[in-house]
Amino acid sequence: MKKINIVTGIIFIIFSIFIFIQAIGFKQTLIVDAGLGAGFFPKLIAAATIILSVLLIISAVKDESLTSKVSDVFNSDIKKPLLGMVLILAYGFSIMVFGYLVSTIVFCYIFLQIFRVKKLITKIAVSVIFSFVIYFIFGTVFLISLPTGLLM
């Protein structure tokens, strides 16, 4: 039984339940007749994540090799995923304060740093270009304004 898979599955189930509950509160958009609204896709992804997490837990429980200890759960293999989850949560909160553009540029830069992208110009270029392309797509194609934050 791999305890890391059980812990990961439980964390993702809790996170997905939180996302699902948050998506229930989304207001209905123009696509009212089909029951599809702004919350449909987040609820779909959250439900799929819950199903996959349960399958991960089941496969970890069925595994007969009991080689890992409880202390092994928090070894170096789990540090990056946990750091990633903490950063994603911080990103979600920072969007409310600093807005989409500032938060996304900083978030992308930090993630590229974590994944050891070496060139500074690459980290900056990818962060800025990605953020502005997504901002442009949502603003002009989908006509959805992204958060500007409390500081704007």
SULZIHU-V786448 format. One record per residue. N is the residue number from 1. OMEGA is omega in whole degrees, -180 to 180 (999 if undefined). Layout:
n->N omega->OMEGA
n->N omega->OMEGA
This chain:
n->1 omega->179
n->2 omega->-177
n->3 omega->-180
n->4 omega->179
n->5 omega->177
n->6 omega->179
n->7 omega->179
n->8 omega->179
n->9 omega->179
n->10 omega->180
n->11 omega->-179
n->12 omega->176
n->13 omega->179
n->14 omega->180
n->15 omega->-179
n->16 omega->176
n->17 omega->177
n->18 omega->179
n->19 omega->-180
n->20 omega->179
n->21 omega->178
n->22 omega->-178
n->23 omega->178
n->24 omega->-178
n->25 omega->180
n->26 omega->179
n->27 omega->179
n->28 omega->-180
n->29 omega->-177
n->30 omega->-178
n->31 omega->-174
n->32 omega->-172
n->33 omega->-178
n->34 omega->-178
n->35 omega->179
n->36 omega->178
n->37 omega->-179
n->38 omega->-178
n->39 omega->-175
n->40 omega->-176
n->41 omega->176
n->42 omega->178
n->43 omega->178
n->44 omega->180
n->45 omega->179
n->46 omega->179
n->47 omega->178
n->48 omega->179
n->49 omega->177
n->50 omega->180
n->51 omega->180
n->52 omega->178
n->53 omega->177
n->54 omega->178
n->55 omega->177
n->56 omega->179
n->57 omega->180
n->58 omega->-180
n->59 omega->178
n->60 omega->180
n->61 omega->180
n->62 omega->179
n->63 omega->-173
n->64 omega->-176
n->65 omega->-179
n->66 omega->-175
n->67 omega->-176
n->68 omega->176
n->69 omega->179
n->70 omega->180
n->71 omega->179
n->72 omega->-179
n->73 omega->-177
n->74 omega->176
n->75 omega->-174
n->76 omega->-180
n->77 omega->-176
n->78 omega->-175
n->79 omega->-179
n->80 omega->177
n->81 omega->178
n->82 omega->177
n->83 omega->177
n->84 omega->179
n->85 omega->178
n->86 omega->179
n->87 omega->179
n->88 omega->177
n->89 omega->178
n->90 omega->178
n->91 omega->179
n->92 omega->179
n->93 omega->-178
n->94 omega->177
n->95 omega->-180
n->96 omega->-177
n->97 omega->-172
n->98 omega->-179
n->99 omega->-176
n->100 omega->-172
n->101 omega->-178
n->102 omega->-178
n->103 omega->-177
n->104 omega->178
n->105 omega->180
n->106 omega->-180
n->107 omega->179
n->108 omega->-180
n->109 omega->-180
n->110 omega->178
n->111 omega->178
n->112 omega->177
n->113 omega->180
n->114 omega->-179
n->115 omega->169
n->116 omega->169
n->117 omega->-168
n->118 omega->-173
n->119 omega->180
n->120 omega->-179
n->121 omega->177
n->122 omega->180
n->123 omega->-179
n->124 omega->-178
n->125 omega->-180
n->126 omega->-179
n->127 omega->-177
n->128 omega->-178
n->129 omega->179
n->130 omega->-177
n->131 omega->-179
n->132 omega->177
n->133 omega->178
n->134 omega->178
n->135 omega->179
n->136 omega->-179
n->137 omega->-179
n->138 omega->-177
n->139 omega->-175
n->140 omega->-178
n->141 omega->-177
n->142 omega->-178
n->143 omega->179
n->144 omega->178
n->145 omega->178
n->146 omega->-176
n->147 omega->177
n->148 omega->177
n->149 omega->-179
n->150 omega->-176
n->151 omega->-178
n->152 omega->999
